[in-house]
Amino acid sequence: GLPVAPLLLKVLPRSSPPEKFWTLDVLAEIDYDPAIPVIAQCASDTSKFHLYGLLRSDGSRYDPTVGEFAIVILFQKARQSNAARRALAGVLRRPQALEFLAVLKDWFKEEPNEKLEEIIDAALKAAHEEKPPATRVESTA
């Protein structure tokens, strides 16, 4: 849990792709805001490891990169954390694969969240237009 989080954050950047997936998966379960920037840094990692998959609405599997999995973790944390919401918006300003964004939107529609929906919709629109989204995230703190 929480006592191991700082150690996980320290080793995450230099871990192998499988270790990154496992570490991100553990960090997803720990409520520790200092993890948010480190998770966000992983969002540009294009390494693949085919252990984790996201289920599409048609039942097929989408195998995310380490970076895409980090975005999934940020999305999960953004439901409760303003820091994660800001990090997610920042990460999604960079170009993302349209297929991944569609899977992400579909994956999270089970638990609607207006703020997160705005972020993903802006990223999808930008992916269609091939330009970074101009998403603004307001702090509620």
N, C-alpha and C positions, 0 to 999 in steps of 0.2 A: 503494500500500500504506500501511503505517504512517505514513510521513512526511506524507502528505496528510490523514490522519484528523482532526487538530485543526482544519484549515481547513474540512473538510466539516461538522464539528460546529458550527462558528461560523456557517456560512451556512444550515444546515438549517432552523432555526426560521422564517426569513423567506423561504423558497423557495416557488415555485409548486408546485401538486400534482404536475405531471410531474417537476420537479426533486427533490421530496421522494422520490418513488418511486425515481428513479435513484440518489439519494444513499443511501437506505436499502439499496438493492440492493448498492451498493459496500461500505457499512459491514458488510453481512452477511458479506462475505468477509475482513474485517480483524479480527484478534484484538486488540481494544483496549477493555478494560473501561471506560475513561472515556466511551466512546460509549453505554453502557447507559442512563444516566439521560436522555440526550438522545433516544435512540430511544424510551424509555418515555414521554417528554413528547409524542411524536407520536401516541401511541395514542388520543388523544381527537379527532384530526383526522378529520372526516367528509367531507372532500373526496374526489371520485372522479376517477380517470384510468383509462381502459379499456385500458391497455397490458398490465398485469399481471393474470393470472387464476390462480385456483387450480382445479385439476381435481377434480371430484367423483368419487365412486366409480362413478356411472352414466355418466361420460364428459362430462357437461356442465360448463360453466365458471362459476365464481363470481368476480365482479369485486369485489375488496375495496376498502374505502376506504383512504385513506392510513393511518389509525389501525389498521385491521385488518392492513394489510401490515406495519406496525411491530410488531404483536403476533406475526405470523409470524416476523419477524426475531428477536424476543426468544425465541420458542419454539426456533428453530434454535440460538441462542447458549446457551440454557439447558441444552442437552445437555452442555456443557463448562464453563459458568461459573455459580458460585453467585450472583454479582451479578445475572446475567441471570435466573436462576431466581427470585430474590427480587423482581426488578422485574416479571417476568411474573405472579407471584402477586398482586402489588399492583395491577397493571393489570386483571387479571381479577376483582378484587373489585368493580370498577365494572360496571354492566350492559352486557352485550354481546348482539348479535343472536344468537338461537338458531341461525339458519341458518349464520352464520359459525362459531360454536363447533362445530357438527356437521361442517362442512367441515374445520375445523382438526383435530378429533379423527381424522377419516377420513384426512386428508392425512398425519398423522404416525404412523399405526398400522403403517406399513412398518418403522419402527425403534422398537420399543417401549422405553419408559423409565418405570419405575414412578413416580418422583417427578413427572414431567411429566404422566403419566396421572392422578395424584391431583389435580393442579392443574386440568386441563381438565375432569375429572369433577365437581369441586366447582363450577366455573363453569357447566357444563351443568345441574347440579341447581339452582343458584340461578336460572338463566335460566328454567327450568321453573316455579320457585316465585316468580319475579320479586322476589328479594331478593339482596343481595350475599353471595357465598360466604365462609365463615369458614375460609379456607385458611391453614394455618400452614406456613411453610417453615423448616426447621431448617438452620442453618449447619453445614457439615462442615469449616469452616476451623479 
